[in-house]
């Protein structure tokens, strides 16, 4: 049985592991920001993944979720459209899922790789 982790816990584990492997992880901001007077302002594009991960000249977008959760409709659409343009996007709900997807891409979960599309589900 998989241990249930919050999105914050999954993020901490995945980003720490990526940084230990030499990746630069850049947090992307997207969502609603509360303003005075019960107003809200959208920041970023709906569906934009949480992170861009860079190693040398290779990069990918990464969406992280709590254990058992999946990307929402906007996130699925963003990742699909990016993939259609040859931009690699991954999502994971655990460090193990991220490591498995990276291993599937290259054969070594820690190795840099040339960007190519991989199934998100």
Order of alpha helices (4+ residues) and beta strands (2+ residues): alpha-beta-beta-beta-beta-beta-alpha-beta-alpha
